[in-house]
Amino acid sequence: MRIALFITCFNDALFPDVGQAVVRVLRRLGHEVEFPAAQTCCGQMHFNSGYRDACIPLVDGFTAAFAGYDAIVTPSPSCAAMVRHHHATLAASDAATRAHPDLQDRVAAVTPRVYELTEFLVDVLGLTDVGASFPHTVAFHRTCHSVRLLGIGDRPERLLAAVDGLTLSPVPRADQCCGFGGTFAVKNADTSIAMGDDKVADILSTGAEVLTAADTSCLMHIGGLLSRSGSPMRVMHLAEILAGPGPEARR
Amino acid sequence: MTVPAEPVPPIHATTRRPLPTFRGTPPFPEAARTALADPQLRANLRRATTTIRDKRSRVVAEREDWEQLRLAGAAIKDEVLRDLPALLERLERAVVAAGGVVHWARDAADANAIVIEVARAHGTTEVVKVKSMTTQEIELNEALAIEGIDVWETDLAEMIVQLGHDLPSHILVPAIHRNRTEIRDIFRDEMGKVGRPAPADLTDDPKQLAEAARRHLREKFLRARVAVSGGNFAVAETGTIAVVESEGNGRMCLTLPDVLITVLGIEKLVPTWRDLEVFLQLLPRSATAERMNPYTSMWTGVTPGDGPQEFHLVLLDNGRTDVLSDQVGRQALRCIRCSACLNVCPVYERTGGRAYGSPYPGPIGAILTPQLRGIAHHPVDKQTASLPFASSLCGACFDACPVRIDIPEVLVHLRAQVVEHAARSHRIPTPEAGSMAAAGWVLQTARRLGRAERLASLGGRVVGRRGAIGRLPAPGWAGAWLRRRDLRTPARESFRAWWRRTGGRDDAR
């Protein structure tokens, strides 16, 4: 199986550790990962902000970069949802202009092979125990796009539950949005922060040592609030926990 | 309860202060800031939305066929939108055949003029009103006040809003932003100015408040000769109009006066009587979390000797045909005004309804108001243009919607319309459009992205401390982020640079 890592522009620039963690997990499970160097961005920010025209070249670039792989794995549910739900529509809207020949066919070939990390581990590799160890209490934030757009359900929780030594601490009002919302976080900063403050209070009420989620963007927002308030809570992407050393390494 | 034998003479209220209006509401981010600064409002909203949200989840979970009901509801409404002209004419024929009068109103001014004309023809100086979103949309109360005709809102929450010289903030519970003590104060201070006063020893006990409202309203019900209502559904096949309410005030207005005027948005149709079955299951569970609606009134034209002897149906367009012409946006016309999307919306929960600057607040307001104001066809004002952005796109609204309106999809669609209007009307791109164009250019090739990452990394190291950028007086979006949130500095080495250097082999840096 040829596996490509879709790092996402956001993790590439800000959170390279997340990508390295994905590579580590997959390699430990015996899979080789390639990084197609031509990849850039799925277009989600432009699409959700109303700049649809700017997305078409990005869709074109995405299909070119990832053509030919059996699986394209990404540590971002919202980018995976963007590709799966919207690349086809964007390609269809481009079809009339014929600016990018065969774009619809290329999108149709690539998008079904895009998997969010936990989907890939649970559905494709059929695993929940990835052989990691993490002896800490962890609060898990369910990101909206992972639950509502991508429908990954409890896959992240199942993976976390199988991590050696990890205790999951349930977050109250877990289905509530943290308030990130892409450009919403800056265009409606006051509302975004009010939502984030409530989310932080719910997360802190768990008494967990570590906050994790399947998407870095929400973690950047919640983590930014935690960091400003001087909270000692650590913020880690799910992949970083799954990449943690196995129990034997700990001894 | 004692009912007065003789109608009480009216106290005219046309000398009141000017009626409050949504006009002049600032763009959403600014209006939200005001609302967020009010701790009482936030506490009231949080309590109310959490309660109704939990109740709704429970009663919806009771139905194994909920998803099929949603699909059926959406399909019936889509059929209505597809066949609207024919169905409207069918409704008109059925209403006329049953003794009603049908009026067609292109816009708010048309509709208000029709209502005023009918009221004047009967020489009335007051009307009683059933709660109605459509008449708020057309600002009927204001139009009638200008003509010297008093309007009495008879829905409890609408009455609280009206007595409090206030604006509604929720579709179903327009006084959701008020708590019991505030309501007690409004009743005590205001009821006597426009009718039967509240008892001097009124407390904030809900029973006492309801009794005061009942007595205050009763004299208006018994006196009024003209009533105005909206309608939840209109059955094209039979000409039947349905009003769904939970207090019985609607039933009073619909049966006691001599004349009834119903203002109905043209999308409120269902093709056949049988279709009501679907909506009378979907609506109460989604709206008030009730299994069955308490007061469902239905009437067909005029029945001699029973109820109003003159019935006027005003069919209102007011932008709806424009919405219908937008293939993505038209799903907003399926809306049955249940408010489930408001109750689950994390933005609405914090800002309340008035920040949306329209009688239609929350997620549905954010997609309906701009469309009714013509966003698909021409540039709109700044407040209207801000509405599609008043969402984190979390998707809770779509999950809750009983007629499966994909609100996030429409929000993003309307954002694109706002961006296109801005591009056409600005010869020089706005700062936002400029940044987006620049980002789009950078993201087109991996080489450009790699360079930008190296630049960002350098910049981050200049302003960052210990891997984070803290409080910083920055302009625009950076400042908006950093006001309360730290930002991780861009990595010293991006992932792609690390991969190029190590081939993904060296993960100990």
Interface residues (C-beta under 8 A of the other chain):
Chain A: I7 C9 N11 D12 A13 L14 F15 P16 D17 G19 Q20 V23 R24 V33 F35 A37 A38 Q39 T40 C41 G43 M45 H46 F47 N48 S49 G50 Y51 R52 A54 P57 L58 G61 A65 C144 H145 R148 L149 D175 Q176 C177 G179 F180 G181 G182 T183 F184 A185 V186 K187 N188 A189 D190 T191 S192 I193 A194 M195 G196 D198 M220 H221 G223 G224 L225 S227 R228
Chain B: F28 P29 A32 R33 L36 R42 P346 V347 R350 T351 P388 F389 A390 S391 S392 L393 C394 G395 A396 F398 D399 V412 R415 A416 Q417 V418 V419 E420 A433 M436 A437 A439 G440 L443 Q444 T445 A446 L449 A452 E453 A456 S457 A468 G470 R471 G476 W477 A480 W481 R483 R484 R485 D486 L487 R488 P490 A491 E493 S494 F495 R496 W498 W499 R500 G504 D507
